[in-house]
Amino acid sequence: MSSPTLPIIGNAGSFWKGQPLGLYSDPVSGGESDVPPSAYQEAAIAAATALAAVPTDWLMVVQGLSNTNLEWGQTPNDFVTAFKAAKAAGTVNTKLTLLNCAFGSHPLYSTSGGWYNNAAGYWTQALTKITAAGFTANDVRVVCHKLADANVPIGNTVTAADLSTCPHVPPQKGDADFWFVVYYGAQWLRFVQTQYPNCLLAFIHARMYGGYAPSTASSPEPFAFEQGLAWRYLLNAQAKQLALGTIDTVAGDLVTNCPILAWGPYMWANGLTPNSLGVSWNSATDYAETTGSNAYIHPSQAGILQWTQQSMAWYSTNQFSAPWFT
């Protein structure tokens, strides 16, 4: 199975398996770039401005599986620890509380359920944490997620059986990992506001590089890259609907009762080759395990530190987060 070499960010005009790179596709003028299209930008800035004006304490909640939990909750280098230090120093919004509700082995989709609904009880587990922290579901106004598909079909091909659970996935397509994330990611986005009615923004976090992992590992390349590419598809389908009213045939309605999707820091890079944010991944230092089913999948403390530093810089300066984060 071939592996990608170019990150999404910084490579507008290039393609991977027919899907364009660059963070955004402009639905009006056409073409790709790392600059958000106007109608989408207006909606995201409006959400960020509204969040900056919230007068009471509120929550930014993290969702995801093991990598997410490590990056947001594995001391001493995780993002929550850095955020708490910044809050104590008065350099981030003192009304904002960051809560890690990611859990190991909690994917976007699995045969028993996932984050796209509450069949497996993931949202119930998160609500327990929210309640214990002294908040309610109504206090959640931003969700950050790094979610993956745990059940990519053998051969990574969409089959007739898959279409019974993902009926709008193009039946002629392979790359089931990509289309499953598009399909179930859209369901997740619509489910967010049924659980968190006041959520305005949902930030996408692309996974780290999986190219050092053997094919027998839990999620090697091209899956790590292509799942980020699927979230790109969803964000740009939402941008197209905002600009033109066009509802994507695979994803469905991404505007009615949905938060605005936005990019968090793009952390995929082709190994030691830095992406345009300066992120790179060293097999000798940045991974927690080098053998077994999780070989070169989870970040080490060095990898977590890089992720935290990039994330603090992104949320502090990005136009869709800086108004309310700092």
C-alpha positions as a printed NumPy array, in Angstrom:
array([[  0.   ,   0.   ,   0.   ],
       [  1.494,   3.333,  -1.052],
       [  2.216,   6.04 ,   1.494],
       [  1.749,   9.8  ,   1.106],
       [  4.727,  12.141,   1.162],
       [  3.159,  15.615,   1.098],
       [  1.279,  17.12 ,   4.075],
       [ -2.118,  18.723,   3.466],
       [ -0.866,  22.069,   4.724],
       [  1.5  ,  23.969,   2.462],
       [  0.818,  21.887,  -0.645],
       [ -2.151,  23.479,  -2.394],
       [ -2.267,  22.377,  -6.015],
       [ -1.141,  18.82 ,  -5.236],
       [ -3.418,  15.796,  -4.82 ],
       [ -3.553,  12.457,  -3.027],
       [ -5.725,   9.821,  -4.708],
       [ -7.721,  12.538,  -6.411],
       [ -8.329,  14.555,  -3.249],
       [ -6.839,  18.085,  -3.255],
       [ -4.287,  19.27 ,  -0.718],
       [ -4.131,  22.675,   0.923],
       [ -6.296,  23.242,   3.998],
       [ -9.178,  24.804,   2.059],
       [-11.012,  24.616,  -1.259],
       [-12.76 ,  27.833,  -2.263],
       [-16.323,  26.936,  -3.317],
       [-16.835,  30.217,  -5.192],
       [-13.571,  31.045,  -6.938],
       [-12.285,  27.481,  -7.168],
       [ -8.811,  26.269,  -6.326],
       [ -7.069,  25.266,  -3.13 ],
       [ -4.999,  27.189,  -0.603],
       [ -4.299,  27.479,   3.116],
       [ -6.519,  30.588,   3.256],
       [-10.138,  30.084,   4.4  ],
       [-12.897,  31.017,   1.907],
       [-14.918,  34.116,   2.754],
       [-18.354,  32.78 ,   3.764],
       [-16.768,  30.101,   5.939],
       [-14.335,  32.622,   7.436],
       [-17.191,  34.948,   8.354],
       [-19.088,  32.148,  10.111],
       [-16.02 ,  30.949,  12.038],
       [-15.025,  34.484,  13.099],
       [-18.596,  35.156,  14.221],
       [-18.443,  32.036,  16.394],
       [-15.051,  33.04 ,  17.817],
       [-16.312,  36.55 ,  18.565],
       [-19.372,  35.174,  20.349],
       [-17.168,  32.919,  22.462],
       [-14.952,  35.839,  23.453],
       [-18.015,  37.58 ,  24.853],
       [-19.263,  34.691,  27.044],
       [-19.549,  36.256,  30.518],
       [-19.508,  33.065,  32.591],
       [-17.088,  30.176,  33.018],
       [-17.29 ,  27.704,  30.14 ],
       [-15.692,  24.541,  28.769],
       [-13.448,  23.485,  25.914],
       [-13.759,  19.675,  25.807],
       [-11.385,  17.206,  24.146],
       [-12.631,  14.018,  22.503],
       [-10.762,  11.145,  20.93 ],
       [ -8.885,   7.915,  21.447],
       [ -5.492,   6.944,  22.898],
       [ -3.283,   9.4  ,  21.003],
       [ -5.609,  12.246,  21.931],
       [ -5.639,  11.222,  25.578],
       [ -1.84 ,  11.09 ,  25.657],
       [ -1.4  ,  14.493,  24.028],
       [ -3.957,  16.267,  26.201],
       [ -3.573,  14.372,  29.471],
       [ -0.197,  12.616,  29.788],
       [  1.94 ,  14.698,  32.147],
       [  4.372,  16.388,  32.31 ],
       [  4.299,  17.629,  28.702],
       [  0.615,  17.463,  27.775],
       [ -1.557,  20.336,  26.606],
       [ -3.86 ,  20.46 ,  29.65 ],
       [ -0.861,  20.885,  31.964],
       [  0.513,  23.695,  29.782],
       [ -2.915,  25.321,  29.61 ],
       [ -3.333,  25.279,  33.399],
       [  0.089,  26.91 ,  33.822],
       [ -0.83 ,  29.592,  31.27 ],
       [ -4.172,  30.19 ,  32.992],
       [ -2.454,  30.577,  36.361],
       [ -0.115,  33.096,  34.726],
       [ -3.056,  35.003,  33.248],
       [ -2.036,  34.497,  29.597],
       [ -5.177,  32.59 ,  28.558],
       [ -8.865,  33.334,  29.106],
       [ -9.559,  32.921,  32.819],
       [-13.226,  32.059,  32.121],
       [-12.154,  29.094,  29.987],
       [-11.637,  25.614,  31.443],
       [-10.034,  22.854,  29.355],
       [-11.218,  19.306,  30.086],
       [ -9.73 ,  16.125,  28.631],
       [-12.595,  13.733,  27.821],
       [-10.559,  11.524,  25.475],
       [-10.223,   7.854,  26.368],
       [ -8.036,   5.048,  25.063],
       [ -9.725,   2.821,  22.467],
       [-12.597,   5.263,  21.908],
       [-12.704,   5.661,  18.106],
       [-15.007,   7.626,  15.848],
       [-16.66 ,   4.44 ,  14.619],
       [-16.611,   0.787,  15.584],
       [-19.065,  -2.086,  15.259],
       [-20.222,  -1.452,  18.844],
       [-20.676,   2.294,  18.386],
       [-18.37 ,   5.279,  18.715],
       [-18.265,   9.034,  19.15 ],
       [-20.763,   9.448,  16.281],
       [-23.535,   8.354,  18.664],
       [-23.792,   7.272,  22.309],
       [-24.387,   3.549,  21.775],
       [-21.045,   2.722,  23.402],
       [-21.531,   5.294,  26.178],
       [-18.609,   7.554,  25.258],
       [-20.636,  10.738,  25.703],
       [-21.949,   9.456,  29.029],
       [-18.388,   8.909,  30.237],
       [-17.502,  12.419,  29.115],
       [-20.52 ,  13.88 ,  30.917],
       [-19.365,  12.196,  34.121],
       [-16.072,  14.109,  33.835],
       [-17.889,  17.335,  32.996],
       [-20.17 ,  17.   ,  36.021],
       [-17.274,  16.119,  38.321],
       [-15.544,  19.327,  37.202],
       [-18.588,  21.355,  38.295],
       [-20.028,  22.037,  34.826],
       [-22.973,  20.88 ,  32.728],
       [-23.316,  19.918,  29.072],
       [-24.635,  23.425,  28.392],
       [-21.248,  24.856,  29.42 ],
       [-19.413,  23.116,  26.558],
       [-18.848,  25.684,  23.809],
       [-15.799,  24.294,  21.997],
       [-14.955,  20.673,  21.165],
       [-11.502,  19.537,  20.043],
       [-11.206,  16.132,  18.488],
       [ -8.768,  13.663,  17.024],
       [-10.829,  10.667,  16.025],
       [-10.039,   7.639,  13.874],
       [-11.956,   4.74 ,  12.356],
       [-11.225,   1.5  ,  14.191],
       [-12.818,  -0.851,  11.639],
       [-11.259,  -0.281,   8.229],
       [-12.426,  -3.219,   6.059],
       [ -9.883,  -5.785,   4.929],
       [ -8.247,  -4.48 ,   1.766],
       [ -9.455,  -0.949,   2.623],
       [-12.214,  -1.344,   0.029],
       [-15.835,  -0.284,   0.335],
       [-17.923,  -3.433,  -0.155],
       [-21.639,  -4.116,  -0.584],
       [-21.811,  -5.017,   3.116],
       [-20.218,  -1.696,   4.055],
       [-22.813,   0.172,   2.033],
       [-25.56 ,  -1.178,   4.299],
       [-24.057,   0.849,   7.151],
       [-22.654,   3.718,   5.028],
       [-25.304,   3.985,   2.303],
       [-24.1  ,   7.233,   0.772],
       [-20.452,   6.267,   0.37 ],
       [-19.74 ,   6.07 ,  -3.38 ],
       [-19.89 ,   2.322,  -4.115],
       [-17.242,   2.564,  -6.812],
       [-14.676,   3.857,  -4.343],
       [-11.963,   2.054,  -2.469],
       [-10.179,   3.765,   0.415],
       [-12.799,   2.817,   2.954],
       [-10.847,   4.514,   5.76 ],
       [-11.353,   7.877,   4.05 ],
       [-15.034,   7.449,   3.226],
       [-15.932,   5.957,   6.612],
       [-14.473,   8.993,   8.397],
       [-16.362,  11.31 ,   6.023],
       [-19.634,   9.472,   6.613],
       [-19.363,   8.901,  10.367],
       [-17.572,  12.214,  10.953],
       [-20.607,  13.993,   9.534],
       [-22.876,  12.044,  11.87 ],
       [-20.58 ,  12.975,  14.759],
       [-20.762,  16.673,  13.863],
       [-24.573,  16.594,  13.808],
       [-24.608,  14.704,  17.12 ],
       [-22.399,  17.261,  18.912],
       [-25.113,  19.861,  19.429],
       [-27.645,  17.272,  20.577],
       [-25.256,  16.679,  23.493],
       [-23.717,  20.161,  23.815],
       [-26.406,  22.639,  22.68 ],
       [-24.149,  25.684,  23.046],
       [-21.135,  24.316,  21.166],
       [-20.092,  26.774,  18.431],
       [-16.72 ,  25.485,  17.185],
       [-15.231,  22.015,  16.667],
       [-11.49 ,  21.849,  15.99 ],
       [ -9.927,  19.137,  13.82 ],
       [ -6.613,  17.631,  14.903],
       [ -4.801,  15.593,  12.249],
       [ -2.829,  12.601,  13.475],
       [  0.946,  12.297,  13.682],
       [  2.993,  10.468,  11.064],
       [  2.424,   6.706,  10.931],
       [  4.958,   5.819,   8.257],
       [  7.436,   4.174,  10.624],
       [  4.791,   1.685,  11.745],
       [  4.744,  -1.818,  10.229],
       [  1.693,  -2.878,   8.235],
       [  0.631,  -5.039,  11.192],
       [  0.364,  -2.054,  13.548],
       [ -3.026,  -0.708,  14.567],
       [ -3.124,   2.242,  12.153],
       [ -0.057,   2.8  ,   9.948],
       [  0.144,   4.882,   6.783],
       [ -1.714,   5.726,   4.664],
       [ -4.479,   5.613,   7.307],
       [ -3.04 ,   8.321,   9.58 ],
       [ -2.74 ,  10.744,   6.66 ],
       [ -6.012,   9.822,   4.943],
       [ -8.088,  10.248,   8.089],
       [ -6.851,  13.85 ,   8.285],
       [ -7.702,  14.2  ,   4.596],
       [-11.244,  13.003,   5.35 ],
       [-11.677,  15.739,   7.972],
       [-10.486,  18.206,   5.326],
       [-13.233,  16.928,   3.027],
       [-15.838,  17.512,   5.76 ],
       [-14.634,  21.012,   6.629],
       [-14.703,  22.043,   2.986],
       [-18.095,  20.425,   2.408],
       [-19.372,  22.607,   5.252],
       [-17.701,  25.671,   3.698],
       [-19.372,  24.894,   0.358],
       [-22.773,  24.566,   2.017],
       [-22.263,  27.876,   3.832],
       [-21.353,  29.64 ,   0.58 ],
       [-23.667,  27.995,  -1.932],
       [-26.256,  26.026,   0.04 ],
       [-25.02 ,  22.811,  -1.607],
       [-25.374,  19.744,   0.631],
       [-22.693,  17.109,   0.108],
       [-24.07 ,  13.776,  -1.119],
       [-21.892,  11.693,   1.215],
       [-21.727,  13.895,   4.319],
       [-25.233,  15.359,   4.262],
       [-26.261,  18.597,   5.995],
       [-23.297,  20.103,   7.884],
       [-24.808,  23.487,   8.738],
       [-28.187,  22.95 ,  10.416],
       [-27.606,  22.509,  14.159],
       [-23.871,  21.95 ,  13.649],
       [-20.859,  23.756,  15.112],
       [-18.357,  25.234,  12.678],
       [-15.45 ,  22.925,  11.902],
       [-12.009,  24.519,  12.133],
       [ -8.433,  23.346,  11.82 ],
       [ -6.303,  22.868,  14.889],
       [ -2.531,  22.653,  14.289],
       [ -1.791,  20.294,  11.404],
       [  0.604,  17.761,  12.91 ],
       [  1.16 ,  15.28 ,  10.069],
       [  4.597,  15.51 ,   8.469],
       [  6.516,  13.056,   6.305],
       [  8.877,  11.733,   8.957],
       [ 11.954,  13.891,   9.309],
       [ 10.844,  16.286,   6.548],
       [  9.23 ,  19.277,   8.307],
       [  5.802,  20.48 ,   7.238],
       [  5.143,  24.204,   6.793],
       [  4.578,  24.601,  10.553],
       [  8.006,  23.098,  11.259],
       [  6.635,  19.783,  12.565],
       [  8.656,  16.61 ,  11.923],
       [  8.715,  13.131,  13.448],
       [ 11.849,  11.271,  14.526],
       [ 11.526,   7.493,  14.841],
       [ 14.238,   7.395,  17.519],
       [ 12.727,   9.942,  19.915],
       [  9.101,  10.843,  19.171],
       [  7.311,   7.5  ,  19.608],
       [  6.434,   5.66 ,  22.814],
       [  6.523,   2.09 ,  21.444],
       [  8.69 ,   0.583,  18.736],
       [  7.306,  -2.983,  18.797],
       [  3.903,  -4.636,  18.989],
       [  0.521,  -3.529,  17.649],
       [  1.15 ,   0.1  ,  18.655],
       [  4.64 ,   0.36 ,  17.165],
       [  5.259,   3.967,  16.037],
       [  1.628,   4.945,  16.668],
       [  1.657,   6.68 ,  20.086],
       [  3.785,   9.761,  20.881],
       [  6.554,   9.682,  23.483],
       [  7.   ,  12.537,  25.947],
       [  9.15 ,  14.257,  23.301],
       [  6.398,  13.814,  20.75 ],
       [  3.782,  15.069,  23.216],
       [  5.915,  18.13 ,  23.972],
       [  6.137,  19.025,  20.277],
       [  2.378,  18.606,  19.966],
       [  1.722,  20.79 ,  23.027],
       [  4.037,  23.571,  21.885],
       [  2.48 ,  23.659,  18.422],
       [ -1.045,  23.581,  19.858],
       [ -0.464,  26.379,  22.364],
       [  0.985,  28.544,  19.586],
       [ -1.895,  27.683,  17.216],
       [ -4.744,  28.361,  19.629],
       [ -3.075,  31.547,  20.846],
       [ -2.691,  33.066,  17.372],
       [ -5.213,  31.49 ,  14.984],
       [ -7.984,  33.864,  13.908],
       [-10.709,  31.372,  14.899],
       [ -9.365,  30.696,  18.4  ],
       [ -7.222,  33.629,  19.583],
       [-10.231,  35.925,  20.355],
       [-11.524,  33.546,  23.028],
       [ -8.434,  31.484,  23.942],
       [ -6.255,  34.361,  25.054]])
